[in-house]
Amino acid sequence: MKIALLHYSALPVVGGVEQVIGQHARLMVEDGHQVTVIAGRGGAFDARINFTRLPAIDSRHPQVLDFKSQLDRGVIPGAFASLVDSLVDEIQQSLAGMDMLIAHNVCSLHKNLALTAAIQRVAAQDSALRLILWHHDLAWTTSRYQAELHPGYPWDLLRTAWPGAAQVVVSELRRQELAGLTGLPPDRIQVIPNGLALSQFLILDAQTQELIIRLNLLEINPLLLLPVRITPRKNIELALRILATLREFFPKAGLVVTGPLGPHNPANAAYLENLLALRTELGLSGVAHFLAELSQVYLPDPVIADFYRLADVLILPSREEGFGIPLLEAGLARLPIFCADIPPLRALAEGYAVFFSPEANPRSVAEMITQHLSADRLYAFQVRVRTHFTWDRIYRQQIQPLLKT
């Protein structure tokens, strides 16, 4: 599908709507669509995405600013119709061969009413063009704009249900406001929230991103991190048994063991086989991940650091440790620590970690983790963000179906 995204400005101009359009364009291109961003200001920001600059659709274009100063007083400039005609011609040329136009905010704000009027006319003249009006802000429901809005054309374009146009808003509040303005039933207005690009926000290494997708890690919560080599003294079997019980309380809980086989003992290969057999026995296939199954070498430090940012709990059930660097790393990452009560670990983290015996009953440890996480509102919100507000999920669950309807 050929899709045009239109706004007053685009990346690299810094702004919330500009960032959203950039993410939408990226996701659409990666989904196989041909995407063009049309804006009055900005430039090409991705080699895969076409960019068309139409200066007069910019909210800061000199003529547009002059017209706005008159329109804000309730005066329609004498050359307003001519500017609308000119914009209609430019937009139609830019949309030649397009299947869909998604107009962000320009049909709900009064920053360039000539552009709003031109889009309405273009849509009315081209019945084959699908029009989606994507509203982030609504001028008519914002108190600071009321003195600048007036009854009649062109201001009423911002509070009218345009025939044939799909309506999208970014929040439930905006849905109720738009329904009140236009008389549309709320169920005719779709709420699609803004989101975060997890890999960009957390600055995740490319290898980490690949592992997230391959292991479906964003579906795991809580994610327990065990950053150790595969060797018996690390007591990894206890971590598996704790996970099995924890899933009674958190059915989506999972574990990642990041290290390769310990390099100095040939018996470590047999230990891994025993752990894999225990994983199967406990029904943890697909949720307890040994990265040693994917790579024979230790992960680079940036990838290990990424896992500290992704995880919800550090678990370290070791029978023996000489020091305990993972506790320090967890401290910098603000990661809750549940670790074996052995002298080196207690010396590092007494008063900061939850300790348990290396021979502990797995249920008792699982219950401690459950009690901690259940009381942690920040953890609950982190899960909500990961499961509802990543751009990939929003695109897959809401934007992709919208494009197909």
SEKOLBA-418335 format. One record per residue (C-alpha): residue in one letter; x, y, z. Coordinates in nm, 3 decimals, padded with zeros to 5 digits. Each point is the difference from the previous one (the first is absolute). Layout:
<'A' <X Y Z>> ...
END
This chain:
<'M' <00.000 00.000 00.000>> <'K' <00.113 00.356 -00.073>> <'I' <-00.049 00.215 00.309>> <'A' <00.056 00.371 00.055>> <'L' <00.045 00.147 00.349>> <'L' <-00.058 00.375 00.018>> <'H' <00.076 00.258 00.268>> <'Y' <00.119 00.359 00.027>> <'S' <00.355 -00.123 00.060>> <'A' <00.197 -00.323 00.020>> <'L' <00.325 -00.134 00.135>> <'P' <00.266 00.115 00.063>> <'V' <-00.220 00.277 00.143>> <'V' <-00.038 -00.087 00.369>> <'G' <-00.356 -00.050 00.119>> <'G' <-00.234 -00.264 00.132>> <'V' <-00.211 -00.035 -00.314>> <'E' <00.313 00.000 -00.217>> <'Q' <00.142 -00.287 00.207>> <'V' <-00.324 -00.195 -00.028>> <'I' <-00.014 00.044 -00.377>> <'G' <00.360 -00.116 -00.023>> <'Q' <-00.081 -00.320 00.190>> <'H' <-00.317 -00.061 -00.202>> <'A' <00.188 00.044 -00.325>> <'R' <00.275 -00.239 00.110>> <'L' <-00.246 -00.268 00.106>> <'M' <-00.201 00.030 -00.320>> <'V' <00.309 -00.028 -00.219>> <'E' <00.117 -00.305 00.195>> <'D' <-00.348 -00.147 -00.058>> <'G' <00.050 00.029 -00.376>> <'H' <-00.184 00.327 -00.076>> <'Q' <00.132 00.285 -00.213>> <'V' <-00.002 00.306 00.222>> <'T' <00.031 00.371 -00.075>> <'V' <00.014 00.268 00.267>> <'I' <-00.138 00.334 -00.115>> <'A' <00.087 00.304 00.210>> <'G' <00.074 00.368 -00.025>> <'R' <00.315 -00.019 00.208>> <'G' <00.250 -00.278 00.066>> <'G' <00.178 -00.235 -00.232>> <'A' <00.082 -00.356 -00.095>> <'F' <00.067 -00.193 00.321>> <'D' <00.006 -00.360 -00.126>> <'A' <00.127 -00.121 -00.337>> <'R' <-00.297 -00.237 -00.027>> <'I' <-00.259 00.277 00.042>> <'N' <-00.076 00.257 -00.268>> <'F' <-00.022 00.363 00.106>> <'T' <-00.194 00.274 -00.178>> <'R' <00.030 00.359 00.116>> <'L' <-00.290 00.237 -00.064>> <'P' <00.105 00.328 00.166>> <'A' <-00.352 00.147 00.025>> <'I' <-00.129 -00.279 00.223>> <'D' <00.246 00.105 00.272>> <'S' <-00.171 00.168 00.296>> <'R' <00.290 00.249 00.004>> <'H' <-00.012 00.095 -00.367>> <'P' <-00.008 00.385 -00.018>> <'Q' <-00.329 00.015 -00.193>> <'V' <-00.158 -00.259 00.227>> <'L' <00.105 00.198 00.308>> <'D' <-00.142 00.319 -00.151>> <'F' <-00.327 -00.173 -00.081>> <'K' <-00.020 -00.152 00.346>> <'S' <00.032 00.337 00.167>> <'Q' <-00.307 00.116 -00.198>> <'L' <-00.194 -00.323 00.046>> <'D' <00.060 00.012 00.375>> <'R' <-00.193 00.332 -00.001>> <'G' <-00.283 -00.157 -00.198>> <'V' <00.106 00.153 -00.335>> <'I' <00.036 -00.222 -00.305>> <'P' <00.288 00.141 -00.211>> <'G' <-00.086 00.104 -00.353>> <'A' <00.258 -00.240 -00.147>> <'F' <-00.106 -00.292 00.221>> <'A' <-00.191 -00.176 -00.282>> <'S' <00.297 00.041 -00.234>> <'L' <00.233 -00.164 00.251>> <'V' <-00.247 -00.285 00.043>> <'D' <-00.013 -00.047 -00.380>> <'S' <00.380 -00.002 -00.020>> <'L' <00.030 -00.254 00.283>> <'V' <-00.261 -00.225 -00.160>> <'D' <00.209 -00.012 -00.319>> <'E' <00.325 -00.068 00.190>> <'I' <-00.151 -00.267 00.222>> <'Q' <-00.172 -00.176 -00.289>> <'Q' <00.329 -00.015 -00.190>> <'S' <00.178 -00.136 00.308>> <'L' <-00.270 -00.263 00.049>> <'A' <00.002 -00.126 -00.360>> <'G' <-00.021 -00.380 00.016>> <'M' <-00.049 -00.006 00.379>> <'D' <-00.249 -00.235 00.159>> <'M' <-00.023 00.171 00.338>> <'L' <00.060 00.336 00.163>> <'I' <00.050 00.016 00.376>> <'A' <-00.022 00.363 00.113>> <'H' <00.144 00.058 00.348>> <'N' <-00.150 00.285 00.203>> <'V' <-00.048 00.232 -00.299>> <'C' <-00.375 -00.057 -00.006>> <'S' <-00.059 00.062 00.368>> <'L' <00.228 00.301 00.064>> <'H' <-00.026 00.350 -00.148>> <'K' <00.371 00.044 -00.070>> <'N' <-00.062 00.003 -00.377>> <'L' <-00.370 00.010 -00.082>> <'A' <00.068 00.032 -00.373>> <'L' <00.169 -00.340 00.018>> <'T' <-00.298 -00.144 00.189>> <'A' <-00.237 00.129 -00.265>> <'A' <00.221 -00.131 -00.280>> <'I' <00.014 -00.351 00.147>> <'Q' <-00.378 -00.007 00.030>> <'R' <-00.037 00.095 -00.364>> <'V' <00.264 -00.249 -00.118>> <'A' <-00.177 -00.280 00.187>> <'A' <-00.340 00.100 -00.140>> <'Q' <00.135 00.001 -00.356>> <'D' <00.179 -00.337 00.023>> <'S' <-00.235 -00.272 00.118>> <'A' <00.269 -00.265 -00.047>> <'L' <00.233 00.164 00.254>> <'R' <-00.043 -00.133 00.352>> <'L' <00.024 00.282 00.252>> <'I' <00.093 -00.048 00.363>> <'L' <-00.012 00.302 00.228>> <'W' <00.239 -00.063 00.290>> <'H' <-00.068 00.239 00.286>> <'H' <00.254 00.070 00.273>> <'D' <-00.150 00.333 00.108>> <'L' <-00.338 00.168 -00.051>> <'A' <-00.016 00.378 -00.030>> <'W' <-00.370 00.025 00.082>> <'T' <00.037 -00.173 00.337>> <'T' <00.312 00.190 00.110>> <'S' <-00.078 00.303 00.215>> <'R' <00.303 00.200 -00.110>> <'Y' <-00.118 -00.006 -00.363>> <'Q' <-00.363 00.102 00.049>> <'A' <00.056 00.370 -00.075>> <'E' <00.158 -00.099 -00.334>> <'L' <-00.293 -00.211 -00.122>> <'H' <-00.319 00.128 -00.157>> <'P' <-00.329 -00.145 -00.133>> <'G' <-00.016 -00.097 -00.365>> <'Y' <00.250 -00.084 -00.273>> <'P' <00.291 -00.075 00.023>> <'W' <00.007 -00.040 00.379>> <'D' <-00.290 -00.248 00.001>> <'L' <00.208 -00.241 -00.209>> <'L' <00.179 -00.081 00.325>> <'R' <-00.319 -00.122 00.170>> <'T' <-00.179 -00.172 -00.285>> <'A' <-00.019 -00.371 -00.076>> <'W' <00.137 -00.014 -00.353>> <'P' <-00.188 -00.252 -00.217>> <'G' <00.204 -00.312 -00.071>> <'A' <00.292 00.092 00.226>> <'A' <00.118 -00.241 00.267>> <'Q' <00.058 00.169 00.334>> <'V' <00.289 -00.093 00.230>> <'V' <00.091 00.159 00.333>> <'V' <00.286 -00.067 00.239>> <'S' <-00.195 -00.035 00.327>> <'E' <-00.341 -00.074 00.144>> <'L' <-00.031 00.366 00.105>> <'R' <00.050 00.109 -00.360>> <'R' <-00.262 -00.253 -00.115>> <'Q' <-00.262 00.143 00.234>> <'E' <00.092 00.355 -00.100>> <'L' <-00.016 -00.076 -00.373>> <'A' <-00.330 -00.184 00.038>> <'G' <-00.143 00.301 00.182>> <'L' <00.126 00.239 -00.269>> <'T' <-00.106 -00.194 -00.307>> <'G' <-00.300 -00.200 00.120>> <'L' <00.172 -00.322 -00.105>> <'P' <-00.073 -00.304 00.216>> <'P' <00.311 -00.075 00.208>> <'D' <00.027 -00.346 -00.153>> <'R' <00.055 00.164 -00.340>> <'I' <00.316 00.159 00.135>> <'Q' <00.299 -00.227 00.052>> <'V' <00.247 00.055 00.283>> <'I' <00.359 -00.082 -00.097>> <'P' <00.249 00.116 00.263>> <'N' <00.349 00.126 -00.049>> <'G' <00.281 -00.230 00.101>> <'L' <00.369 -00.052 00.052>> <'A' <00.259 -00.159 -00.224>> <'L' <00.146 -00.224 00.267>> <'S' <00.329 -00.068 -00.178>> <'Q' <00.060 00.372 -00.059>> <'F' <-00.102 00.115 00.347>> <'L' <00.212 -00.262 00.176>> <'I' <00.275 00.028 -00.265>> <'L' <00.000 -00.376 -00.049>> <'D' <00.277 -00.174 -00.191>> <'A' <-00.098 -00.161 -00.330>> <'Q' <00.080 -00.343 00.143>> <'T' <-00.228 00.068 00.296>> <'Q' <-00.281 00.102 -00.233>> <'E' <00.043 -00.324 -00.192>> <'L' <-00.017 -00.203 00.322>> <'I' <-00.312 00.185 00.116>> <'I' <-00.179 -00.096 -00.319>> <'R' <00.138 -00.353 -00.019>> <'L' <-00.088 -00.082 00.361>> <'N' <-00.318 00.211 00.014>> <'L' <00.132 00.167 00.314>> <'L' <-00.250 00.285 00.004>> <'E' <-00.272 -00.252 00.073>> <'I' <00.179 -00.107 00.319>> <'N' <-00.082 00.173 00.326>> <'P' <00.164 -00.008 00.236>> <'L' <00.330 -00.079 -00.167>> <'L' <00.257 -00.152 00.236>> <'L' <00.363 00.052 -00.092>> <'L' <00.276 -00.247 00.091>> <'P' <00.324 00.137 -00.156>> <'V' <00.234 -00.294 00.067>> <'R' <00.195 -00.269 -00.181>> <'I' <-00.144 -00.351 -00.011>> <'T' <00.180 -00.172 00.284>> <'P' <-00.140 -00.200 00.296>> <'R' <00.111 00.243 00.270>> <'K' <-00.240 00.258 -00.141>> <'N' <-00.291 -00.219 00.118>> <'I' <-00.206 00.075 -00.310>> <'E' <-00.237 -00.286 00.069>> <'L' <-00.133 00.190 00.300>> <'A' <-00.077 00.298 -00.224>> <'L' <-00.200 -00.230 -00.230>> <'R' <-00.198 -00.141 00.291>> <'I' <-00.065 00.350 00.135>> <'L' <-00.125 00.106 -00.343>> <'A' <-00.233 -00.299 -00.022>> <'T' <-00.164 00.100 00.327>> <'L' <00.004 00.371 -00.079>> <'R' <-00.212 -00.069 -00.307>> <'E' <-00.283 -00.104 00.232>> <'F' <-00.013 00.367 00.103>> <'F' <00.124 00.161 -00.322>> <'P' <-00.098 -00.231 -00.289>> <'K' <00.218 00.191 -00.247>> <'A' <00.318 -00.009 00.209>> <'G' <00.321 -00.103 -00.171>> <'L' <00.375 -00.031 00.046>> <'V' <00.309 00.078 -00.207>> <'V' <00.336 -00.158 00.084>> <'T' <00.249 00.202 -00.200>> <'G' <00.331 -00.182 00.031>> <'P' <00.167 -00.273 -00.206>> <'L' <00.136 -00.322 00.140>> <'G' <00.269 00.041 00.262>> <'P' <00.328 -00.040 -00.193>> <'H' <00.205 -00.208 00.243>> <'N' <-00.206 -00.308 00.077>> <'P' <-00.115 -00.249 -00.267>> <'A' <-00.279 -00.106 00.235>> <'N' <-00.175 00.332 -00.062>> <'A' <-00.144 -00.134 -00.326>> <'A' <-00.170 -00.279 00.192>> <'Y' <-00.124 00.255 00.252>> <'L' <-00.168 00.197 -00.278>> <'E' <-00.165 -00.317 -00.129>> <'N' <-00.134 -00.065 00.349>> <'L' <-00.133 00.355 00.019>> <'L' <-00.172 -00.034 -00.335>> <'A' <-00.160 -00.326 00.113>> <'L' <-00.117 00.170 00.320>> <'R' <-00.141 00.287 -00.204>> <'T' <-00.209 -00.246 -00.198>> <'E' <-00.107 -00.184 00.313>> <'L' <-00.117 00.325 00.160>> <'G' <-00.188 00.112 -00.311>> <'L' <00.223 00.303 -00.053>> <'S' <00.087 -00.044 -00.367>> <'G' <-00.040 00.334 -00.174>> <'V' <00.023 00.204 00.321>> <'A' <00.331 -00.106 00.155>> <'H' <00.271 00.096 -00.247>> <'F' <00.363 -00.106 00.000>> <'L' <00.186 00.225 -00.241>> <'A' <00.270 -00.269 -00.005>> <'E' <-00.238 -00.188 -00.231>> <'L' <00.035 00.285 -00.250>> <'S' <00.365 00.092 00.034>> <'Q' <00.318 -00.163 00.125>> <'V' <00.156 00.330 00.106>> <'Y' <-00.079 00.248 00.272>> <'L' <-00.220 00.288 -00.106>> <'P' <00.167 00.340 -00.051>> <'D' <-00.018 00.236 00.297>> <'P' <-00.252 00.235 -00.168>> <'V' <-00.242 -00.290 -00.048>> <'I' <00.039 -00.110 00.362>> <'A' <-00.069 00.358 00.108>> <'D' <-00.312 -00.004 -00.218>> <'F' <-00.133 -00.302 00.184>> <'Y' <00.035 00.181 00.331>> <'R' <-00.223 00.274 -00.144>> <'L' <-00.251 -00.250 -00.136>> <'A' <-00.021 -00.227 00.306>> <'D' <-00.226 00.046 00.301>> <'V' <00.197 -00.204 00.255>> <'L' <00.358 -00.117 00.044>> <'I' <00.010 -00.351 00.142>> <'L' <00.333 -00.146 00.111>> <'P' <-00.036 -00.334 00.185>> <'S' <00.372 -00.086 -00.005>> <'R' <00.147 -00.245 00.247>> <'E' <00.340 00.166 -00.037>> <'E' <00.120 00.343 -00.111>> <'G' <00.332 00.172 00.039>> <'F' <-00.147 00.348 -00.029>> <'G' <-00.336 00.058 -00.174>> <'I' <00.030 00.256 -00.279>> <'P' <-00.365 -00.054 -00.114>> <'L' <-00.114 00.162 00.326>> <'L' <00.193 00.316 -00.085>> <'E' <-00.141 00.003 -00.351>> <'A' <-00.351 -00.048 00.135>> <'G' <00.055 00.289 00.237>> <'L' <00.090 00.235 -00.284>> <'A' <-00.299 -00.127 -00.197>> <'R' <-00.234 00.043 00.302>> <'L' <-00.096 -00.365 -00.034>> <'P' <-00.148 -00.182 00.303>> <'I' <00.245 -00.265 00.125>> <'F' <-00.091 -00.345 00.130>> <'C' <00.316 -00.193 00.077>> <'A' <00.152 -00.284 00.196>> <'D' <00.094 00.069 00.357>> <'I' <00.372 -00.066 -00.031>> <'P' <00.272 00.221 00.153>> <'P' <00.128 00.184 -00.312>> <'L' <-00.351 00.094 -00.112>> <'R' <-00.115 00.105 00.345>> <'A' <00.313 00.211 00.041>> <'L' <-00.084 00.185 -00.322>> <'A' <-00.375 00.046 00.033>> <'E' <-00.111 -00.044 00.359>> <'G' <-00.291 00.235 00.053>> <'Y' <-00.058 00.034 -00.374>> <'A' <-00.081 -00.353 -00.118>> <'V' <-00.237 -00.278 00.098>> <'F' <00.199 -00.304 00.111>> <'F' <-00.090 -00.367 00.000>> <'S' <00.185 -00.324 00.065>> <'P' <00.155 -00.178 -00.301>> <'E' <-00.202 -00.297 00.127>> <'A' <-00.322 00.200 00.038>> <'N' <-00.343 -00.135 -00.078>> <'P' <-00.076 00.144 -00.346>> <'R' <-00.350 00.097 00.110>> <'S' <00.129 00.219 00.280>> <'V' <00.219 00.196 -00.241>> <'A' <-00.278 00.025 -00.259>> <'E' <-00.228 00.138 00.268>> <'M' <00.259 00.262 00.098>> <'I' <00.031 00.111 -00.362>> <'T' <-00.377 00.006 -00.035>> <'Q' <-00.043 00.208 00.314>> <'H' <00.260 00.251 -00.119>> <'L' <-00.134 00.039 -00.353>> <'S' <-00.364 00.009 00.105>> <'A' <00.074 00.302 00.218>> <'D' <00.213 00.177 -00.260>> <'R' <-00.216 00.243 -00.198>> <'L' <00.294 00.100 -00.218>> <'Y' <00.042 -00.363 -00.109>> <'A' <-00.371 -00.018 -00.081>> <'F' <00.024 00.316 -00.210>> <'Q' <00.312 -00.126 -00.179>> <'V' <-00.192 -00.314 -00.097>> <'R' <-00.288 00.215 -00.124>> <'V' <00.235 00.206 -00.216>> <'R' <00.175 -00.307 -00.144>> <'T' <-00.324 -00.181 -00.076>> <'H' <-00.216 00.289 -00.124>> <'F' <00.211 00.294 -00.109>> <'T' <00.283 -00.118 -00.222>> <'W' <-00.030 00.117 -00.359>> <'D' <00.042 -00.349 -00.142>> <'R' <-00.295 -00.128 00.205>> <'I' <-00.217 00.305 -00.072>> <'Y' <00.068 -00.037 -00.370>> <'R' <-00.068 -00.373 -00.006>> <'Q' <-00.317 00.014 00.207>> <'Q' <-00.158 00.330 -00.105>> <'I' <00.162 00.183 -00.290>> <'Q' <00.047 -00.300 -00.229>> <'P' <-00.369 -00.100 00.023>> <'L' <-00.103 00.362 -00.059>> <'L' <00.197 00.011 -00.324>> <'K' <-00.173 -00.314 -00.122>> <'T' <-00.359 00.104 00.074>> 
END
